[in-house]
Amino acid sequence: MKDYSKMTDEELEDEALDLAGEAWEIVKRGYGKNLPKTFDEMVESMREYLRDKQKEALKSLATS
């Protein structure tokens, strides 16, 4: 598992693009429900997901 707490903004952006690309393949195959309609929406969704993961990781470090 990746340590999101130590990722730079650039690393998070690269990860978001990688995840969006993988997720977009799932969308193109018709799997899932309530999925983004465009690749740009998918990228933005992954950015938000990773920012949330990073916040969770940082909060976890602060409380341990």
N, C-alpha and C positions, 0 to 999 in steps of 0.2 A: 504494500500500500504506500502511496506517495505521501510525503510530509508537506501538506499544503501550507503549513505555517512558515516554512522556510523558502517558499517560492517567491521569486520576484514577479513584478507585474508582467514582464515579458514572458517569463516561464508560464504564468497563468494564462496569458493570451495564447501561447503555443498549445498548451494543453486544451484550452477551450476549442481551438480550431481542430485539433485531432479528434476530440470527443464528438464535435459537431459533424465531422466527416463520417465517423463511424455510425452515429445516430441517423444521419441523413440516408445512409444505405438502408437502414431499417424502414425509414419513412417511404423510400422509393419502392420497397417490397410490399408496402401496405400493412405492415404490422403496427400495432399500437392504436391508441385512441387519443383524440384531442391533441394531435401532434401539430407542430408548426407547419405553415403552408409553404414557407420559403426557406432556403438555406440560411439567409441572413437572420431570420427569426430563430433558427436553430442555433446559430453561433451566439446570438445574444442570450438565449436561454442557457447555454453552456457557460457563458461568462458569469451570469448570475449564480448558477449552480456552484461554480468554483469559488466565487467570492464568498458565498455562504459557507462552503467547506473550509475556506481559509479562516473565516471569522470563528467558526466552531473550533478549529484546531488551536487558534491563538487563545481562545477562551479556556480551552482545556489545559493549555500550558500554564495559564495564569492561575488556575485554581489548583494545580497539582504541586 
